[in-house]
Amino acid sequence: MKTLFISVMMVVASFAAMGADGIHGRYIEVNGEAQMEVVPDEIHYRVQLREYFTEEFDGKEPEEFRTRVSMQQLDTEFRRRLSAIGIADSAIRVVEVGDSWRKQGEQFYVSKSYDITLDDFSLIDKIGEIADRRAVEYMQIGELRCHDIDNYRRRCRVDALEAAHEKALYMAGALGAEIGEVLQIEEPERGGLVEAVAAEAATANVAVDGTGGYDGFRTISLRATVRVRFALK
């Protein structure tokens, strides 16, 4: 696990003798912001398979369909192939089972959706290679998690505080003043910490032929904002 980059931005400062909240004395108030991109160590990959007739891919008419590949066959083979590329059965969870109506022949196609827990984005490419493409309805990245995310949240907040302190120092210094003790710390904007997964991660699809879709790793984006008031000496 490593942080890709940290960018720090600082905005808005004000000097006053008495604030609207009734705090007397000379002070400077600044906003500090920090942003961090965290590489997830737990990737949830969603795959949906559906039963099919082999004749569907031989150019035959629906009424000629005879050789059905059942969901039981697909499930067994899919798990076997996942095991062959190092994905344990305990990492595979069935999240949905459904069916769709095929009017010709008055039969149902059974489908099954899997949530596969991965720790390496490169495994996504391998799944695309080993899956039975005739059965795949979709493959997409789901939730991204980081087991050490609480530490990164704290670090992001500390970076925002340090950004606010640095700004207060140089702004006060530019006017020949020095900052003193911290009078107030606030976290505006939804608690001051905004967390999001890159938009493309939630919508990225891997083509049935195993190409496209996955074009590198995705990240969890953290952004912390604080407002700090320092006394002026």
Stockholm file with secondary structure:
# STOCKHOLM 1.0

chainA/1-233         MKTLFISVMMVVASFAAMGADGIHGRYIEVNGEAQMEVVPDEIHYRVQLREYFTEEFDGKEPEEFRTRVSMQQLDTEFRRRLSAIGIADSAIRVVEVGDSWRKQGEQFYVSKSYDITLDDFSLIDKIGEIADRRAVEYMQIGELRCHDIDNYRRRCRVDALEAAHEKALYMAGALGAEIGEVLQIEEPERGGLVEAVAAEAATANVAVDGTGGYDGFRTISLRATVRVRFALK
#=GR chainA/1-233 SS CCEEEEEEEEEEEEEEEECTTCCEEEEEEEEEEEEEEECCSEEEEEEEEECEEGGGGTTCCGGGCCCEECHHHHHHHHHHHHHHTTCCGGGEEEEEEEEEEETTTTEEEEEEEEEEEESCTHHHHHHHHHSCTTTEEEEEEEEEECTTHHHHHHHHHHHHHHHHHHHHHHHHHHTTCCEEEEEEEECCTGGGEEEEECHHHHHCBCCTTSCSSCCSCCCEEEEEEEEEEEEEC
#=GC SS_cons         CCEEEEEEEEEEEEEEEECTTCCEEEEEEEEEEEEEEECCSEEEEEEEEECEEGGGGTTCCGGGCCCEECHHHHHHHHHHHHHHTTCCGGGEEEEEEEEEEETTTTEEEEEEEEEEEESCTHHHHHHHHHSCTTTEEEEEEEEEECTTHHHHHHHHHHHHHHHHHHHHHHHHHHTTCCEEEEEEEECCTGGGEEEEECHHHHHCBCCTTSCSSCCSCCCEEEEEEEEEEEEEC
//
